[in-house]
Amino acid sequence: MLDKLEAIYQRFLDIEDQMNNPAVMADMKSYVRLSKDYKELQAIVVAYREYQSVVANMEAAKEILYNEKDEEFRSMAKEEMTALTEKKEQMEEDIRLMLIPSDPQDGKNAVLEIRAGTGGDEASIFAGDLYRMYTKFCETKGWKIDLVDCTDGTVGGYKEIILNVSGENVYGLMKYESGVHRVQRVPQTETQGRVHTSAASVVVLPEADEFDIDLKASDIRKDLYCSSGPGGQSVNTTYSAVRLTHLPSGITVAIQDQKSQMKNFDKAMTILRTRLFEQEYQKYLDEISKKRKTMVSTGDRSAKIRTYNYPQSRITDHRINLTVYNLQTFMDGDIQSMIDALQLAENAERLKEAVG
């Protein structure tokens, strides 16, 4: 482990030198890549320096125990040695986890898509409930949410809603939400008081930037049209809505939520890059899913991951068989403890992979 830490430290110093090189600073693509690597290594380097300090202090305490005759000094050295030994063991455990290769996309912003599934109007209402839950959660993290596109449900909620979420380590936390979410409750549309089961699907994608996907203008067809509201009612009379079609792949993205054509174009480009990036990223997720039995943060987005049972105030995450009974606070955005449990399960599997 120490050899690995020393190699990382040397790599960190090397990146630091490169980032101060005027030639590298002039190459924006290289500089952005190095800055990302530098930031990812920083936490490990800080932990390594602290670990070295703990080891040095242990050596000093040992020196006192071997050479000091004064019992008071020796007693103090013994206490310090006990505390430092515990700290060293804890730090070694923490550093082992830090050394496990993380998902390279964890630090990115995310595109969050929520779609009503089986269950008709009730599924749309539940999709709206999930939207509110994630909005509340993002607010607690200080993340920014931008609406990209949405289709309202006929009696409330959404048939589909797409959001951009930006902030620190957004994808690294939100990726655990990808999959089918199932709700069991008496629908607002049900007059007989019977419990029904409905579902909504959630897809979380790492937002791709211009350095991830090289899009050629010649591969994109741009169509402009007037934005329209419910029932075809005109929202504005200018051609501000944008539809982009990536000709090689056939992927189409249409955005109309902004009055500005340029803003709609920028949003559409972000989503298009993310869609194209997803195709490559999916290969990585599929590879992970072969190794990890919990299906945590893997590519199987059709898998039923969680059930929300309203009569029993129960939420069950099926990937790790965890059940909690705090449905109301959970739906109010208090989902961090669930994400923590999923992260813990994934780290345990990643640790097995690293050892194996």
N, C-alpha and C positions, 0 to 999 in steps of 0.2 A: 504493500500500500504506500509506503514512504517513497519508493522509487517512482511510483505513478504520480504522487503529489509533487515530487521534485520536478518531474518532466512537465507537469501542468504549469508549475511556477515559472519554469524557463520559457515555456511557450507564451505565457502571459507577458513576461518581460520582452520577448521578441516582438509580440504584437504592439506593445507600447512603443518600442523603437520604430516600427514600421509606420505607426499612426502619426509619428512626428516627422516622417520623411515627406518633404514637399511634393515629390513625384507621386506618392501614394495619395496625399491629400487632394491632388489635382484630379485623380481618378475616382469619381464619386462612387461608382459601383464597388470598387475594391475597398474604399474607405468605409462604406456602409456595412459591408460584409465583416471587415475587421472590427468595427465598433460593436457589432452584434456578438462576435466571438469574445471580445474583450469583456463585455458585460456578463456573458454567460460564465466566464472563468473567474470573475471577480469574487463571487461568494466563496468558491472553493479556496482561492488564494488567501482570502481573509481568514477562513477557518484553519488553513494550513499554518499561517503565521501565528495564530493563537495557540494552535497545537504545539508548535515549536517552543513557544513561550512557556507553556505548561510543562513540557519535557525538561526544559532548562531549569525551571524552578524546582522540579523534582530532583534533579541532579544536585542542585544547591542544598536542598533539604537533606539528601543522602550524605552529602559532605559534612554537614553539621552533626548528623547522627554518628558518623564514624569518628570524627575528630573532637567534638565538643565534650568537655567534662562537666560543664554546668548543667545540672538536672533541669532547671527551668527552661533553658534554651533547648535542651533535648526534647522536653515535653512539647514545647511549641512546634518544634520541627516534626515531631510525630503526628501532631494534629494536622499540620499543613500537608504532610505526606499523605495522610488518609484522604483529606479533601481533594488533593490534586490527583490521586489515583482514581477516585470516583469520576472526577471531571474528565480525565484522560479517557477512561473507558466509554463515557457517554459521547465524548467528541469523536472517538473512533467509530462508534455506531452511526453517528450523524454523518460523518465523512464518507463512510461506506455507501450510504444512501445517495449522497451527493455525487459520488463517482459513477453511479449507474447512469448510462447514457439516457438522457431524457428525450422526449419527443421534440425534434428540432423546431416544431411549430408552436410549442407551448406559450412562448412570449408574445405571440401575435394577437392582433384584434380578431374578432370573430364575426361571421355572418350567421345569424340565428333565424331559422325558418320553422314556423309552427303551422301545421296543416290539420284541419279537421279530418278524422277518419270515419270509421263505421259509427253509426248512431244518429245520422241526420242532423236536425237542428241542435240536439243536445251535444253532439260532438263539436259543433261550432262554438257553443257556449263554453264548453270545457277548454277549447283552444284559447278563448278569451281569458279564462281563468289562469291558464298557464302563462299567457302573455303578461297578465298582471303580476303573477308570482315572480317571473323573471325580471320584470321592471323593478319591483320592490327590492329584489336581491341585488341588482346592478346599482341601485341607488345607495345601498349600504356599503358597496365597494368603491363608490365614487366614480363609477364608469359612466361614459356618455353613450346614450342610445339615440340612433337616428333611424327613423322609419324609412324603409326603402320602398315597400309596396304592400298593399293589403287588399283583401276582398272581404267585405262584411258578410256576416251570416244573416239569414233572413229574419231571425227573431232575436239577434244579439250575438256577440262574440265575433269570430272570424272563420271564414272558410280557409283563409290563408293569410299569413302575415310574415313579412320578411324585415329583419332589423339588422343594422350594423351596430356592433357593440365595440367601443374602443376604450382602452385603459391598460393597466398593467396586468400582464399574465392572464388575459381574458380567456383565450382559447384553452390554456392549461387547466382552468377550472370548469369552464362551460362544456368542454368536450364530453364530460360524463353524462350529459343530459340527452345525447343523441340516442334515439330509439322510439319505440311506441309506448305511450303513456295511457294507461287504461283507468277509467273512472267508473265506480259503482255507486249510484245514488238515485233518488227519486227525481226525475227530470222536472224542470219548470213546466214543460209541455205535457206532463203526465197528470191526468185527472184522477186516476184510480189509486195513486199512492204507492205504486209498485216500483221496486228498485230495478233500474235498467243498467246495462253495461255499454259504455261508449268509449271511443278512443280518439287520440290525436297523436300525430307523429311530430317529433322534434328532430331537426337536423342542425348540427353545429359544425361550421366549416372554418378553418383558419383563413383569414382574409389574405388574399394574395396581393402583393404590391408589384410595381413595375419591374423590380429586380428578380421576381420569381418567374414571371411569364413574359416572354418577349412577343408582344402582339404586333403584327404588321398591319398597317393601315389598309393595304391592298386586300387583306383577308376579311375585312369587316364591311358589311353593308349597313348604312345608316338610313333609317326611315324616320321622318317627322310626321306627327299628326296632332290633332287637337285633343287635349285632356278631356275626359268625360267622367261624370259622376254617376250616382245610382240612376238606373232607368234610362241611361243615355243622355241625361241632362248635361248640357255643356258647362264645363267649369271655367274655361276661358276660350277665347276665340283665336288665340295665337297658336302656332304650331310648336308648342313647347314640349310635348311628350316625345320621348325618344325610344326607338326600337333598334337594337343592334343585333345583327346576325353574323355569327362567325362562320364564314362560308366553308372552310375545311371540315369543321365538326358538325355544323348544322345547329349549334347552340344559339338560342334566341333569348334576349333579355329586353324587357320593355319597362320603362320607368316613366311615371307621369305625376309624381306627388309634389314636385316643385313647379313654381310658375316660370322659373328660369330654365331655358333650354340647355344652357351650359351646365347648370347644376344637375339636371336630369342625365345629361351625357356623362358627367363625371361619375355619378352613382352607377349608371349602367355599365361603364367600363370596369369599375371595381367588382361588380357582381360577375361580369363576363370573365375577368381574370380569375376570380375565385372558382367559377364553374370549371374552367380549363385546368386550373391547378388541382382541383378535386380529382380529376381523372388520374393524374400521376400519384397524388397522395393516397388514393384508394388502394393502389398496389402495396404501399407501405402498410396501410391498415390491415389489408388481407393477410399480409405476412405475419403481423403481430397476432391476429386472431387464431392462427394455427398454433401459436405457442401458449397463449393465455386462456385458461379455461373460464375465467370470470366474465369474459367478453367486455371488460371495462375498457372504454375508449377504443373499441375496435370498429371494423367497418360494417358490421351487421346492423344496419339501421332499421331493418324490418323486425328485429327482435323486440319482444315485449319486455321492457326493462322495469316498469314500476306500476303498481296498482294503488289507486287512491280510493279507499272505501269510506264513504261519508257516514253511513249509519253507525260504524264502529270507530269513527275518527282515526282510521288506521292508514298508514302508508307502508307499503312493502316494496323494497327494491329486490328484484328477483335475481340479480347478478351475484349478490353477496348474501342473500337470504336475511336481510336486515328489516325488521319491522319496528316502527315507532308509532306512538299514539298521540301525536300533536298536530293533527291535520290542519286545524285552523291557523296556527302560527306558521306552519309549513307553507300554506297557501298565501300567507302574508309575506313570503320571501325569506323565511328563516330556514334556508336549505344548506347552510354551510356545514353543519355537522354531518349531513348525509354525504356531501362531497368529500369531507375529510375521511369518512369511513371507506368510500370508494377509492380514494387516493392511497389509503393504507393498504387495502387489498391489492391494488395494482403494484405498489412498491414491493410488497411481499413476493409477488410473482416475478417482478423484474429482478429482485435479489436472487431468486432461484435460478433465473435465466443466466445471470452473471456468474453464479457459482458453478452451475452446470455446464 
